[in-house]
Amino acid sequence: GACALRLGAWQAPSQVASATQTDLGQTERQGKVARLVGSMFERSHYRQAPINDPVSSLVLDRYVESLDGNRSYFLASDVAEFERYRYQLDDAVSTGKLDAAFAIYNRFQARNRERMAFALDSLKKEPDFTLDESFDFDREDAPWATSTAELDELWRMRVKNDALSLMLADKTWPETRDVLQKRYERAAKRSEQVTSDDVFENFMNAFAHVFDPHSSYFSPRNSEEYRIQMSLSYEGIGASLQVVDDYVTVMEILPGGSAQESGELKATDRILSVGQGKDGELVDVVGWRLDDVVQLIRGPGGSSVRLLVQSGGAAPGAAERKVVLPRKKITLETQAAKKNLKKIKRGDKELRIGVITVPSFYQDFNARSSGDEDYRSTTRDVRRLIEELDKDGGVDGLVLDLRENGGGHLSEAIGLVNLFVAKGPVVQLRETGGRVEVLESEDQGVAYSGPLTILVDRFSASASEIFAAAMQDYGRGVVIGQETYGKGSVQNLYPLDRYALGQDP
């Protein structure tokens, strides 16, 4: 098993547990992963900066900010106490002894419990809305509270503001109180479900972001989510889930999955228990974190999962039913490139404009690596969509919509250029030692040679910007929209399972 760095880290999922813990601590494996990640940053990151005291100082600030960026939980005395760790966190990563990181988190957790208890207690009495008071939402630059009484006052105002927002929507105080009570109780419960792996991931990302804002550590689960986003596929039953009032609830049945094929699972159904195979023990999952339940339901294709479900809207104690579903490969078609044909009148002529929306630059890397000639990718999908538009009568112009496309595989940006421009340079990369590599599109034949427009916005980043800039430089298309995100770096993915976690590389 492993972790992945996106520079970029994954490890084998630990056994799912629903028990709450008072104080969290590191595992032996996390110590090994921390040492490995630190070594890889020193050796493989573009900056090749040493992990030293200045890095430690920045890590502390980022870590505290990640926990309490709005300065609403920690006291000034807590932050002053953390100063003893300012020049120790570099050694924590290098040695794998992460006591300081967990001590800071456990203090945050203690303060969070205090704040949730105070917020719930505040609901016993309706706020006085006749007082002329103001609440500052943005406390990023505010001083840390110097006393519990000061925090109490801040949270009194916060609860009052939450209540006011609801009452302005025509809710009575009793209705408002009930809504806020459930909201704060859910927040308190979610915080108690934080695991050691969550704390570790947060700390390692505070470390990674010191080097640049785009390098990240991926926990086992987030590494798998990243793989799913890039391949647009996973093995499961094909259902979109969400937690509603402690129940994992089916929000949507996805096309092509066993949930749709069987017809036994419906939108709004509540999942009460999950079992493995046709006779595995059913585990009660009411009140669990969503990602824990998802881990139980997903699994290798061909295997089965058993669900104990209750119809949506049913009263507690209503009839339950067991559903056995085989797991299979699910394709996330809604996240893939898609086409649309617009017919526009220009004088006495009707123009046919093809619009292809590209949400991301995806590629099923595992399928490609295993020799699957029919692997999924952005370039292949867009080429197919262009061919379909041609078969349907052709188009007078083509629009590629890259708005809100945050990027993805660099190779797909180059491949997409290849659909519109014959072989030529697309982008150049400068490595740590100064060597410059020019990446070129291959001469595979242009898929479309007509008028081309590229739509971008401020969320278009990375591979989107590379593609749009290449089209602009070649004079191949007109780029329309907002100034794009401005990401000038490329990340490599380092699956840590390639390395022996028992020793440093």
N, C-alpha and C positions, 0 to 999 in steps of 0.2 A: 504494500500500500504506500501512498505518498501524500504531497502538498504541491502548489505551482506558483512560481514567481512570474509576474508580468512586468517586467524588464527585459518582469512579472511574477504562488506556491501551493500543491495539494497533498493531503495525507489520507490514509484509509479512515473511513467514518468510524467513530467510536460507537459503541452500542447505544441505541436510543434509550433515554431515561427521562422520566417525568418528575422525579423527586426534586424538590427544591433544596438548595444548599445555602447555609448561612454565610460561610466564608469560602471563597473559591481559591484554589491554589493550582500551580502548574503541574503538569505531568512530566514524566521523564522524557517522553517522546517530544513534547514541546521544546524542552531544552535542547535536544538534538537538532530539531528543525531550526531553532533560533540560531544556533551556531552555523548551520549550513547556509541559511539565508544571509547572515552577516558575511561569511566567507565569499559567497557569490556576488554580493554587492561590491565588495572591495576589489574583486577580480574581474567582474564582467560588466559592471555599470559603466556607462560612457564617461562619467566623471572620474572614476577610479579613485574616489576620495577615501582617505583612511577613516576608520571608525574610531573616533577619538572624543576628547572632552567637548569640543565645539559641537560635534554631532549630537552628543548626549544632551547638551543643553537645549538644542532645538527639538529633540525628541520629547523631552519633558514638557515643553510648552505645547507641542502639538497634541500630545497624549491627553493632557489636562483639558485642552480646548475641545478635543473630540468627546470627552465625557461631559463637560459643562461649559460649552462655548457661550452660553447666554448668562453665565454667572448667577445661577439661581439655586444652586445646591451646596457647593463648597463654601466654607467660611474662610475668611482671610487667614485664620490660624491654621486651617488645613493646608492651604497653599504654602504658607510659610514653613510648615512641617515638611512639605514635599521638597523644599530646597535642598535637603540633605541628599537627595537623589540626583541633583542636577548634573553631577559629573560621574555618576555611577551607571547610567543606563547603557553607555557604550560597552562597559564591561559585562553588563547583564546579557547583552546580545552575544558578545564574543564567548562568554563562558556558559551561556545557557541557564544561568541562575536568575530567574525572573521574579524573585520575591518582591522587589520594589514595584514592578508593574501591577502585581496582584494586590499589594498593600494599598496602592492608590485607588484601584478599582473598588476594593472592599470598603474603603472609606466613603467613596461615592455612593455605593449601594446603601450604606448605613444612613447617609444624608438623604438619599432618595426615599427610604422608608419613612424617615421623619417628615419629609415634605408631603408625602401621600397621606400620612395619618393626619397631618394638620389640615390639608385640603378637605378631607372627608369630614373632619370635625367642624370645619367652617360652615358646612352645609346645614348644620343644626339651626342656624339663625339666618333669616333673610337679610341680605346686605342693605344698608341704608343708601338708597339711590338718590336721595336729596342732597347728599354732600357733594361739593365741588372738588372732585379728585381726578387725577390723571394717572394713567398706567403706561410705562415705557416698555414697548415690546422689545426693542433692540438694546440689549445690555452687554453687547460684545466688548465695549470699551469702558463699561461701568466699573467702579471699584468693587472688590469683593466685600460682601457683607461682613461686618466686624463682630456680629453677635447673632444668636438665635432669634432674639427679639426683632432684629432688623430683617432677617429672612422671613419671619412670621408676617411682618408688615408687607413685605414684597408679595408674599403668597396670598395674603388677604386681598390685596389689590388684583392679583391674577385671577383668583376665584371669582371676585366681583365682576371682573371684565368678562370672564367666561359666561357668567350668569346673565350679564347685560346683553351679550350677543344673542343668547337664546330668547330672552324676554322681548327683545326688539323684533323677534320673529313671531310675536303673539303667543308665547307660551306663558302660562301662569307660573308663580314661584314653585308650587308643589311639582309641577311638570318639569320645570328647570332643575330643581333639586334632584329629582329622580334620574334625569339624563346625566347630570354631572356626577352623581354618585356612581353610576355604572361606568362612566368614562374613567374616573379616577381609580376605581377598583380594577378595571381592565389594565390600566397603565401599571398599577402596582403588581398585578399578577404577571404581566409580561416581564417586568424587571426581575421577578423571582425565578423566571424560567431561563435567564441568561446562564450559559454554561462556561466552563473553563476555556473551551475552544473559542467561544465568542470573545472573551477577554483577550486571549492570545492573539486572535486575528486583528482586533482593534489596535493592540499595542504594536504588532508588527507592521501594520499599515501606517501608524504614526512614524515609525522608523523609516519605512520605505519612502514616504512622502517628503522626508527631509532632503532626499537626493533629487527628486523631481516630482511634480504633481501627478504624473501618470503611471509611475511604477507602483505596483500593488502586490500584496500577498493574498493569495486565494486559499481559504480554508478548503477542506475536502468537499464540502457541499457547494461552496461558491465556485470551486473549480469545475464541478460537474455542471452547475448552471451556466458557466461561461462556455463549456463544451456544447451544451444544448443550444445556446444562442448562436454559436458559430456554425453548427451543423443543421440547425432547425429540426432536430429530431431527438427523441428519447424513447426509452422502452417503459411502457406503463399501460394504463387502461384508457387514456384519452378523456380526462375530465379536468376542468378548471375548478380549483377549490379555493375557499376563503373561510376564515373563522368568523362566525356570526354568533354572538352571545355564548361563547365557549364551545359551540358546536362547529366542527369542520363541515362546511356546507358545499354542496355541488352548485356551482354558479352557471356552468355551461358544459354541455357534452360536445366534445370535439369530433369533427368528422374523421372517419377512418379508424377509430379506436374500437376496442372490444365493448366499451360502455355503450357506444352507439349501436353496434351490431347486435348486442343482446337485447337492448331495449329495457333492461331491468333497472337501470339507474336513471333517475330523472333529475333535472334541474330543481333546486331547492331541497333535495333529499339531504338529510343529516347523516353523517357517518359516525356511528357510535363506537364500533370496535373493528379492529383489523387483524386478520390471521393470515399466515403464510401457507400456501398450498391448499388442498381441499380438506385437510383435517388438522391444520396447525392451530395451536391455541389462540383464541380470540383475545386481543389485548384492548382494554378499554382506553379510548383516546379522547374522551370528553375533557376539555380544558387543556389539552396539549397545544404546544406550539405547532403552527402549520407545517413548518419545514420538517419537524419530527414525524408527523403523520405522512407527509409526502414520501419521506425516506422508506416508510413501511410499505407504502402502496406501490412505488416504483420497484423494478427488479428486472432480471434478465428475461428477454423474450422467450416465450414458450412455457414459462412458469405461470403459476396461478396465484391469485390473491383472493381472500375471502373477506367480505365486508358485512357488518351488521348495520343496517340502515333503517331510518325512520322517515316517513314521508314528511316533506316540508310543511310547516304550519300545524303539524299534529301536536296535540297536548302531551305533556310529559306522561309517560306510562302507556302511550298509545302503542298499537301493534308494531312490532319490529319484523324485519324480514332479512334473510341471509341471501347474499348475492355472491356467486363465484365467477370471477372474470379472468380470462387468460391475458397475460401481458404480451404486448406486441409493439413493434416499432410505430411510433406516432410521428407524423410529419406536421410541423407547425406552419401550415399553409398561410395563415393570416399574417405571418411575419416575413413571408417571402415576397419577392418582386411580383408586381401584378400590373396588368394593362387595362387601359380604358380607351375607348374611341370617342372623340368629340367631333361633331359636325357643326361647322361654323359658317354662317352666311357672310360672304364678302361681295357686295353688289349682287350680280345675278349668278354668282358662282358659289357653290358649296364646297368648302375645304374639309378634308378629312385629316384631323390631327390626332395622332397616337400619343397617349400619355402613359409612360411607364414609371411607376413609383418604386423606388429602391430604398427600403427601410434601413438596410445595413449591407455591409460587404461580408457575406457569410461564405463558408466553405466547410464541407464535411471532410475535415482533414484525415480522420481515422479511416474513413471509407477510401479516400484517395490513396493513403499510405498502404492499405491492405490490397490494393490493385483493383478495386471496384471501378470499372470504366464508366459507370453511370452515377458517379458521385454527384452530390448536390452542390451548387455554387451560384453566386450572383451572376457571374459572367455567362454560365450555361443557361440560367433561367432567362436572362435578358435576351440572349441570342434566340432562344425558343420563342419568346414573346414577340420579337421583331418578325420572325418567320411566320407566326400566326397572323400578325397584322398584314403581312404581304399576301398571305393566302386569302384573307378576307377582303381583298380589293386594294390593298396598299394604302399608303398615307401620303399626304402632301407635306407633312412636317412631323417631327417627333419631339416630344418634351420628356426629358428625364428629370423626375422630381426627387431631389436629394435633400429636401428640407427635413430637418430633425434626424438626419442620418449621421450618427456619431462615428462612423468608420467601421473598421473590422480588419480583415486580412488584406495586407498590402498587395499580395499577389493578385487579388481580385480587382483592385483598382487598376493595376497594369493590364489585366485581362480585359477589363471593360473598355479601356482606351483602345485596345486592339480591335474592338467591334466597330470603331469609327475612324481609326487612323491606321494606315499601313505601318509596317515595322519601323520603330524609331524610339529614341530615348523618352522616358516618361518622368523619372525622378532620379536624383542622385543622393546617395547616403554617405555621410562622412563618419568614419569609425574613430574610435578613441585615439589610435596612433596617427590619425590624419589621413589615412588612405580613403580615397573617394571611389565609391562603386556606383556606376551608372546602370540603372535597371531599365531594360527596354521591353517594349511589347514585341511579340513574335509575329512573323508574317504568316497569319492563318486565314487571311481573307477578310475584308471589311464586310460587316453584316448590314450596314446601312450607310448610304452616302448622301442622303438628302439633307434638307434644312434641319438643324438641331438646336434646341434650347435646353439649358440646364438651369433648374430652379434650386436656389440655396437660401439658407437663412443662418442666423447666428448659432444654431445648434449643429450645422453641417461642419463636421470636423474630420481631421486625419485623412483617411482614404478618400473621403468625399472631396476634400480640398485638393488632394493630389490629382484626382480625376478631373475636377473642374478647371484647375490651373493648366493641366496638360491640354485640355480642349481649347482653352483660351489662347495658350501659347501657339498652338498649331493653327489658330484661326478656324478651328473646325466647328465651333458652336458659340452661341451667345449665352453668357452667364447672367442671370437675372436674380435679384433678391438682395438680402442684407449682407453686410460684411460677415464673413464666416468666423468660426471659433478661433482659429489661429494656432493650431497645434503643429509644431515643427519637429516633433520627435517620433521615433518608431520604437515600439516595444517588441522584445522577443519573449516567447513563453518558455519557461524552464520547468518542466515537470520534475519535481524533486524525487519521484520514485525511480528516477534513473540513477540516483546516488544511494549508496549505503548510508542510511540514517544513523547507523551506529558509530560512524567515524566521519571526520571532516574530509571534504574532497581535496 
